Amino acid sequence: MDEKKKRSKFSSKLGFVLSAAGSAVGLGNIWRFPYLAARYGGGIFLLIYLVLVLTFGYTMIIAESAIGRMTRKSPVGAYAHFGKDWMFRLGGWINAVIPILIVPYYSVIGGWVLKYLFAYVRGEETAVATGEYFTGFIGNGMQTEFWFIVFTLLVMLIIYMGVENGIEKVSTFMMPVLVVLALVLSIYAITRPGALAGVAYFLIPNVKNFSWMTVVSAMGQMFYSLSIAMGILVTFGSYMKSDHSIEESTGNVEIFDTAIAILAGLMIIPAVFAFSGGDPEVLKAGPSLMFITMPKIFVSMGFGRIVGFLFFLLVFFAALTSAIALAESAVSTFQDELKWNRKLSTFVLTLIMVSLGTLSALGYGPLSGINLIKGMPFLDFFDFLTNSVMMPIAAMATCLLVVRVITVKGIADEVEKNGAPFKRKAIFNFMIKYLCPFFVAIILFSSVASVLGWIKF
């Protein structure tokens, strides 16, 4: 009981909501969502994504947040709380290790974003708009390592400051600014000549564009976008006060995350339509969409330097808030399981981030000759290992823990504590028992099969 009383807490429901939303709103919302939407049907992809967020996503957020709050522990301790069997501890450790592996390579990409942000500050928008700029940058080990270290130190400084004074304050400032920037850039994008065709493609569902991969891709995007199965929501739930409604907070996170994803779509898809003359194929470039295609679009626009700066400032805020959430989950595990204080936990995580992140930072330059599965460089390998393999397994472990051990009634009791509402209880019960495990199995199989070349998307 004393440990629970001493545990850090968010000072308000808003602090939890904005911090959890910050963990969800990241690079996946800004560039991954728009190019997947364009590739897999536009409006019909968006519709399926929204349905999944309100069912599957809602269920997993509720489950993980409730587990965290009822145990007041990070993932390892939270799982072990319900049984000392090795399977419980394994499920907890998988959830705990995921953010430790993700945050180093995620911070490398955050460093790329910082590099581009400062390039626009220096007025290099014309140089940035060439594809050679990006390939030259990521191939330069000194530059990528420098910007990776800068981004990492920013993240760890905020983590060192703690839950209330660091994470909550930064999220409370950054998330509203992020929304404003997204609104401004979206309005600018949809008012460009020829952009309305992109708006229609993105917002109006067309069943002719539907395919099975539309469902699988929307499912995967929703899964990763909401920070499910990363230990983050368990950790943040453990910081949540008992008199705050889990369901209301979950609804707010859903709205925040989905709104930013839609605004990102309205920022990018109409702009690309206007730039390419209505060719959605241009959107299929994946990561290069953000670092090559968008800068080309900005330089062709009026106020291109300003628009480019605001865009990368938005992306930087999104990357930073997500990296903070990943790092906090790892630090919380060190504190709970190894009984380290925050200072030591932050220092050790910084060493891990620099060690693993350096492999990813140099993976397209000095270490480019070292290829792992299917010729993957280090960054791609860590992304595949965590997103395609470990996260689906972690989500499956959470479903089994809730259904077989905690029980749906146990989760409901936690959600309804102090008379709080649980309006979508029936949806939660059905999803956690039947559909969530099925969806997770599909994500695991399709992701691994795609990388190994068994199926082509």
Secondary structure, DSSP 8 states (H G I E B T S, - for coil): -HHHHHS---SSHHHHHHHHHHHHSSHIIIIIHHHHHHHTTTHHHHHHHHHHIIIIIHHHHHHHHHHHHHHTS-HHHHHHTT--SHHHHHHHHHHHHHHHHHHHHHHHHHHHHHHHHHHHHTT-HHHHTSHHHHHHHHT-HHHHHHHHHHHHHHHHHHHHT-IIIIIIHHHHHHHHHHHHHHHHHHHHHHTSTT-HHHHHHHHS--GGG--HHHHHHHHHHHHHHTTTTSSHHHHHHHTS-TTS-HHHHHHHHHHHHHHHHHHHHHHHHHHHHHHHTS-GGGGGGTTHIIIIIHHHHHHHSTTHHHHHHHHHHHHHHHHHHHHHHHHHHHHHHHHHHH---HHHHHHHHHHHHHHHHHHHHTTTTTTTT---GGG--HHHHHHIIIIIIIHHHHHHHHHHHIIIII-HHHHHHHHTGGG---TTHHHHHHIIIIIHHHHHHHHHHHHHHHHTTSS--
